[in-house]
């Protein structure tokens, strides 16, 4: 029996013994359970169990001839239905997972007194933060940046597609600290106010969204310090609004 085929059938969802019985049945054509067991090098009781399992999966069928029962392996095209079943199973589990995440989030993470702090590093960590912004359900996003042009803010090699999705799908207010007299580019999707570095400077970008905030340090390696706390966000939002009032429109 081709061991490579056995491994490949296992990859698409069959158990090893099921794979051996199925391949044996294809090789023998219509055959008794005893003949299939010998071909598959399995005990006959085990072979019967595997045959019944394969029949339920639509990969084998049986018929009676005289006093004996014969079994036949279904055409290999039937294997495609295994993947369809796995896809449906994954979709169902994905729906359940989303409900579980939401339930855990509501139970453990969203209480007013809860504080959660996470630290991520590298471009992957930055993207993880950006995906959290997208999935947070926040309508408004408030940020403080050194420059508004993301080509300057984001390091070489960092894909900005996620940020573009964030900007296009949310109301964004951006306070930009102007350095060396360089003003940020104007963007219709972002309401920007500027502050000269002489009146205030920052060492890390700040993003406030929903009940969360993230401090992003762009020196290598990139670090994202994410905080979830309604009380801390209230304080940061008050400070943000005060700084926003001092900024100039562009």
Buried (B, 14 or more C-beta within 10 A) or exposed (E): EEEEBBEEBEEEBBEEBBBBBBBBBBBBEBBBBEBBBBBBEBEEEBBBBBBEBBBEBEBBBEEEEEEEEBBBBBEEEBBEEBEEEEEEEEEEEEEEEEEEEEEEEEEEBBEEEEEEEBEBEBBEBBBBBBEBBBEBEBEEBBBBBBBBBBEBBBBEEBEBEBBEBBBEBBEBBBBBBBEEEEEBBEBEEBBBBBBEEEEEEBEBBBBBBBBBBBBBBBEEEBBBBBBBBBEBBEEBEEEBEEBBEEBEEB
